[in-house]
Amino acid sequence: MFDEENRSWLLKSHTESDEDFSDAFSALDWKIKQHEICLISFDQKSIEGVALAERKQKVATARYRVVFTHFKPFTKLPIDAISQKLGGSIRRYFIKASNGQGHRMATQTWNDVIDTIIAMQPDVLNAIQGVITIRNWLQKPIVGDWTQTLSEERDAVGIALEIFGTERQKELRKWSPPLNNEAAPYLQGLSEVVIGEDAMIQHDNEVFDTWERIQKTMVGATIFSRGDQLLTIQNFNRTPIEKTLGVDLLYYHNTYRAYVLVQYKRMRRDEKNRWVYRPENDASYQLEIDRMRAFQKQTPTENLISKSLSEHRLSPALFFFKLCPETIFNPASTEMIKGMYFSLDHWESLLGSPLTRGERGGLRIPFDHDLRYMNNSLFVQLAQDGWIGSRAVTSEQVTSIINQCLLSNREVIYAYSETI
C-alpha cells in the first residue's frame, strides 16, 4: 500500500506505461533477492493489481529498496468489501496487513484472500496465476532442453524488437509463462495482438507468394506498432518445443528490403570449464551449413549492384550464426543472451583458423575475443540500419529457407517490419 498521494500517482503512472517501479519499505522478514507476490493499492482503499516484487539492498536504516515488475492491473476491488467476505481472525489479519502493519501473509490467509478476490472478479485468475508461476520458476528454476529453447526464443524476439527500434524490456515484461510448467513456445505467452489464421494468411501473402505450404505450422502472430511502423512476429513449429533442436530468427526489414537469418548454436562447458561450440557434436550442423552454402551458390551476391541507396550493404550476407552459452531460463529477465555473431563468410574463415582447433585438432569455437565477432549491440545496429542482410532475395527462395528450417525440426521466429 502506497500512502503518499503524490508518489502513489507517480508510481501508478509507471504501471500505465508498462514500466517497472520501486519504493523503500521496512521489510525485515524479506531476504535480499527474494521474489514475492504483492497485491497493490495506490489509493489505500482498493486492490488495483498484482505484481512480482524483489527486495534489493538497504537504502536507509531498516528500510530496503523493493522493485516491482510484471504488474497486472485489476478493476478496483474495495479493501472493505474484501474484508467483509473474510471472517474472524483472517479478516483482522487482512486489515492489519493491508494497513501496512503486518508482514508476509500466512499461507492459508493468502489463499483465502486470493480465493475471495477471484470470486469477486473471476477475470483476474490468469493474471494472478501468471505472476505466481513466474515467482515459482524463480524460486526453483526449471531446467531442460525446452527451457534452453525458450531462452533462445525470447532472445530472438528481443532482437527483433531491438532491430525494430522499440523498447525490448517493456514489451517482454508482458510475457506470461505457461501454467503448470508445460512446454510452450515463448511467443505464445507474449500476446500483444493475436489475429486469426485467415487474416494472417491474407496479410503475409504479400510477403510469401507460396504461403499455403507453411500455413499449417502457425501458432499465432504478435503485432507491435511504433508510429507508422508495424512489426509482426510469428512462430513456426511442427514439433513440440521440448523436441526442437534449436531456434532460428528470420527477419525482414521492409524499409531496406533486407532479409537476415540468425541460426542459434548452443555453447557448452568443456573439460576445462570453458564455453565452446563443437560442430561435430551438433547433429543438425552439417545439414544446415550445406543448405546455406547451396543457397549462397545459387544466389551469388558479389555480382549484384545496388539498385538504390537503401539496398547498399556493408555486407549482403543473409546467414548468421549466433553462438551463445547455455543458460538457465529466467522468466523475469528481459536481457539478451550474451553471444557471438558470425556471418557465413566470416564463419568459413573461422573454420580454417588455428584459433578454432583444439589440442587434438578437432574443430571447436571458443568464446574468445580474438575471433573478432559481432556482439548484440553491434549486430542490432547494423541490421537496424540496413547495413547487413540480403539485397535481392525472392519471396519463393525465402519461403524455401523457412521450409528447410521446419523440416529440420527447429523453432523459427519470423519477424517482418513494414510501413503502414
N, C-alpha and C positions, 0 to 999 in steps of 0.2 A: 504494500500500500504506500503510495507516494503522497505525503501530506503537505508538501509545499506547492501551492496553487500554480505559481509561475513555472516552477520546474516541472510539475506534472504536465502542464500544457506543452512544454518544450519536448519532454520525453515522448509524449503521445504523438507529437508531430513526426518524430523519427519513425515510429511504427507505421504511420500512414504513408511514409516514403519507403517502406520495406527496409529500414536501416536498423542496425543493432543499436543498443543504448546501454548506459551503465550508470550506477549510483553507488554511494557508500552506505554500508549498513553495519550494525553491530551483529556480527554473525559468528559468535564464539563457538557454536557447535557445528560449524561448517568447515570442512577441510579444504585446504588450498587445492585448486584444480578439480575439485569435486563438482559434478553437474547435478542439479536438482530441477524438479518441475515446480514452477511457480504459477499460481493464479494471480493475475494482475488487476489492480484497481488504481485508476488515475484520479478518480473523483471522490474516493473514500466512501462511496455509497453503493457501488456496484462492481461486480466482476466483469471485466471488459475483455479478457482474453487469457491465454495460457502461453507460457514461454519456457525455454530452456535457460537456466541461469548457472553461471560458473563463478565461484569465488576466486578472486585474484589476491594480490599481495595487500598487506596492511597499508592504509593511507593516512591514518590518524590513530590515536590511542583507542584501542578496542573497536576500530572501525575498518572495514575492508571494502575494496572495490569489487563490485559484482557486475558482471557483464551479462546482459540478456540478449539471447538470439532466438531465431525461429519463432517469433511471436505470431500467434494465431488469434485473430480477433473474434469476439463473440458479440451478438446482440446483447446489450447491457442486461445483466441479471442482478437485481437488487439484493444486497447482502442481507437485509432484513427478511426478505422473502425466503432466502435460502435458510436462514436461521430458524424461521418459523417451522420449516419442514424437518429440522433436525431436533430430536428430542433429548431431554435430560442433560447429562454431563457432556454429551457430544455437542449439543448446541452451545453450552457455556464455553467449551474448549474452542469452538469455531469462532465465537465472538471475541474471545481473548486473542486468538491468533490473528484474526482479521484486523484487530486494532493495533497490531504491531508489538504486542506484549508477550507473545508466545515464541516458541521455537518451531522446529520441524514438526509437522503433524504426525501423530501416531498412525501406523498403517491403517488400522480399522477406521479411525476418524477420517483419514484421507479418502478411503474407499467410499465411505458413506457420503462425504461431501461431493465426490465426483459422480456417484450414482444419482444424487439429488439434482445436480446441475444437468446431467444428461436427461433425466426425467422431465425437467423444466424446459430444456432446449435440446431435443434429440440430435439436431444437425451439428452439434459441437463434438460428437463422438469421434469422428475421424480425426479432427484437429488434435484432440487430447491424446488419442491413441498414437498418432504420428509423432508427437513430441516425446511421449513416454518411450516409444520404440527407439528413437534416437538416443535418449538417455541410457536405455538398457544396452545398446550397442557400445556406447562409450564406456560403460562400466565393465562390460565383458565383451571385448572385440570378437567378432565372428571371423574366422579365417577360412581360407579355402580358395580354390581357383576361381569360383564365381565371384567372390568379393574382390579378388585381384582385377578381374574383368570389369567389375563395377567401378573400381578406381580409375581404370583406363577410360571407360565410357564417360565418366564425369570430367576427366581431363580433356577428352575430345570435345565435349560440349562446351567446356570452359574456353578452350582455344578458339572455337568457332565464334563464341560471344566476344572474345578479345579482338579477333580479326574484324568482326562486325563493328567494333568500336563502342560496345555497350558495357555496362558495369557487371562484370562477371560475378563478383561476390554477391551483389544484390540479387541477381537472378537465381543463382544457385542456392541461396538461402531458402528459396521457396520449395526446395525438394522435400518430398515426404518419403520415408523409407517403406519398403514392403513390410506389411504386417506379418507377424508370426515367422519372421526370418525367412520368408520364401524368396527364392531366386527370381529376380525380375530385372528387365533392362532398366538402366538408370533413367532414361528419358521418360519411362512410364510414370515415374514419381515427380516429374517436372512438367506438369500440365498447365502451362500458362494459357494456351489456347489450343483446344483439340478440335479438329474438323473431321467431318465424315469421310469415309473412303471415297465415295463418288466425287466429292469436292476436291480431295487430294489428287485423284487421278486427273481430273479436269485441269487443275491448277498446274500440275507438273508435266502435262502433255507438251507444254511449251518448252520444257527442258529436255525431256527424253521422248523421242519420237516412237520408241518401241516399248512404252511403259507396260503394256499388257504382260510382258514376260516376267515382270518383277512385282506386279501389284499384289500378289498373294502373300508377299513377305512383310507387308507393312503392319506395324503395330500402333501407328499413330503419328501425329505431327504436332510440333510445338512451334508457335509463331511469335516472334518478338518484333516490336516496332521501335523505330527511332527516327523522328521527323518523317521524311518521305521514303524511308528505307524499311524494308521488311526482311527479316531473317527467318527462314523456315528450316527447322532441324528435324530430321526423321531418322528412325532406327529400322534397319532391315535385318531380319534374323530368321533363319529357317530352323534353327536348333535351339533347345533350351539353353539359357545363358550359362548354366553350370557346365555345359559340354562344348562351349565355344573355345577356339584356340587363341583368340586374341581380338583386338579391335583395330578397325581402320577408320580414319576420318577422311571423307571426301568432301572438299569444299569448293563451291563455285562462286566466284566474285563477279557479279553481273557487270559492275562498272568497268572492270578491266578485262572481262571475258576470259578469266583465268581459272583453270582447274588446278587444285592441289590435292594430292592423295598422300596421307600420312599413314604409314604402317607401323604399328606399335610392336616393339620387341622387348621382352622382359629380361632384365639382368638379374643374375643370382650370385650369391656369395660363393667364392671358390675356396679351396682348401686353406688359403691364407687370409680369408675373410675380406677379399676384395670383390667389388662389383664387376662382373664380366658377363658378356653375352657370347655364347658359343653356338654358331650356326649349326654345327654337326649334331647338337643336342635338340635342335628345333625341327620337328618332323615336317613342318609346312614351309620352311625357309626356301629350300631349293626350288620347289614348285612356284613359289611367289616370285622369286627373283628371275626365274626363267620367263615368266609371263611379262614381267616388267621389261626385260631385255627384248623380248619378241615385240612388244608393243612399241618400244622406242625404235626398233629397227624398221618397223612398218611405217612409223610416223617420224621421220628424221626432222629434227628441229634446227640443225645448223644451217640449212638452206632456206629457211623461212625468213622473209623480210617483213618487218613490222609494217602493217598497213596504216597504222595510226599511232600517235604518241601513246595512247592508252594501252597499246599492245607491246610497247617496248619493255624488255625484261633485262635485268642483270643476269638472270639465268632462266631459260624457258623450261626448266625441269618440272615435270609433273609429279614424279615419285620421290617421296622422302621416307626415311626410316627415323623413328624416334625410339631411342634406347633409354629405358628408364628402370631404376631399381625396383625390385619387389617392394610393395608397401602394404601395410595393414589398412584396410578401408576405414576412414574416419568420417562418419556421416555428418559431423558438424563442420568439417573443413570445406573451404571453397578454394583452397590453394591449388595451383597447378603442380603436377608431378615433376620433380626435378629430372631433367633428361638431356640427351644429346641428339640433335637433329643432323642428319646427313642426307644430301641429295643423292640420287642414284649414281651420278658420275663421281661424286666425292666418295661414295661407298666403294665403287670399283677401285679407286686409288688406294683406299684403306686395305683392300684385300691383298695388295701387293706390297704393303709396307711392313718392315720388320717390327714396327710397334705393335702389330696385331698378331704376332706369332708367339706362342707360348714356349716354355722351356723345352718341350719335346717337339716343337714345330707345328703344333696344332693351331687352328685359327681361333682367336679369342679377341673380342673387342672390349678393352678395359674402359672404366670411367676415368679418362685421362685427358687433361687439358692440352697435352702435346698433340692430340689428334686433330685439333682445330675444328671444333664443331659449333653449330649454332645453338644458343640457349633459347629458352621460351620467349623472352622479350624480343630478341633479335628476329627469331622466326616470325613472330606475330607482326612485328613492324614491317618486315619485308612482304609478307603475304597481304597485310592490310593495305599497303600502298601499291600493290600490283607489281612489285619488283621481281617476284618469283611466280612460277606457275606456267601453265600451257598458254599458247597463243592461238592455236587454230585446231583444236580437237573437236571432232564432230560429235553430236549427241549419240549417234549409234556406237561409236567407239567407247565413249564413257559408259554407256549402258552395258557394254560388253565387259568393261572392267568391274562394274558392280556385280554382274552375274558371276564372274570368275571368283570374286571375293566370297560371294554367297556359297558357291559350290565348295569352297574350302572351309566351310563351317565357321566363319568368322562373324563377329558383330561389325556392322557397317553403320557408322554415324554419317549421314549425308546432310550437309548444310548448304543452303542456297540463299544468297542475298540478292535483292532486286530493288529497283526504284519504282515506287507506285505513282 
